[in-house]
């Protein structure tokens, strides 16, 4: 144990050294994949090595290839950093090494998820008795929620999908907005439901509620509707009240992909964006985005807990599970995974660390930073702001696709900040996502400076 304590102490020093470097290191690695391979691809020796040597050499070899995602200067995709309490709790989670599949694999891991469920439902104004599962990300969150939806809508049609499968059963219609996230399509594919039916969206990516009503009226039978809280490029929100009314009138299941946007409910200033979302049947949101919990961590919640459990539960003769009285909670009943790490501890720590006011301030401050960037970037010659900045996403472009990609590449190569490119309505654009707990006005100023000082491409006229 003395050797293990020394190893963990040294590992903590290496981790702290990395965090200390975030202010100065290039956001994206400056060496190639081949160079990384040459550092990491060492011959596998015959005999064991001392753990401290392994950790030292791994840290040294991998460090030049690590993206500074925890930095406040990272604006690529919607990715948070790791709050200190969440990071430390994640270390403890690995140390405790609980199997968060069954209560007997870690009683505290099971109970902490129930506590998290109560807090999240309260913070997001969701039904207090909604069920919860902790999964890897929004991809598996939607798989879980849509599996529950599939079970319930087919059960209402007189078909037992758990017993009889999909072959020979009623077709399940799935209606989605044109600008839904691609994980919805893959979830449907994994569940055997096939390609969805797109519903028209407006210029910001919001589903057209009138077009949804018309689509619902054109068909009948088991139906699922997928709405969105926070379009991944523009940050736009679907009109949930109108969508929920139309969906309920048709007897369909309403699922909401709120990978990051659902956290707007934690802010009185932004809560109007999610008005009506509580009328949905299921919701997903990532904890590793705006809640700033280390990867991988997401939450899936269902109003219909029985459908949720029926879609996921398993049993076997060798398992020690609850007796049906529900005095304890077996996590395997609510997620696709059989064995998994205890994700609830880091989520619990993040929420305790922030409190209601801290979570509100985190959401509002990052949204204000996004607005500040939007106000500043339009002063750069040739920039067109593409989206209405309603949340934490800023979408902009230059005069041509070539110039847009060229300026972005040069800003990325400079290393001071990093953001991603995208395609919006057939044209290239640059997307800035602000969701890191460490991002302040200083980092926004640095990002604006990077675009103002990006050297002009040789083919562009001087401005």
Secondary structure by P-SEA (a helix, b strand, c coil): caaaaaaaaaaaaaaaaaaaacccccccccccaaaaaaacccccccccccaaaaaaaaaaaacccccccccccccccccccccaaaaaaaaaaaaaccccccccccaaaaaaaaaaaaaaaaaacccccbbbbbcccaaaaaaaaaaaaaaaaaaaacccccccccccccbbbbbbcccccaaaaaaaaaacccbbbbccccccccccaaaaaaaaaacccbbbbbbbccccccccccaaaaaaaaaaaabbbbbbcccccccccccccccccccccccccbbbbbcccccccccccbbbbbcaaaaaaaabbbbcccccccccccccccccccccccccccaaaaaaaaaaaccaaaaaaaaaaaaaaaaaaaaaaaacccccccccccccccccccccaaaaaaaaaaaaaaccccbbbbbcccccbbbbbcccccccaaaaaaaaaaaaacccccccccc
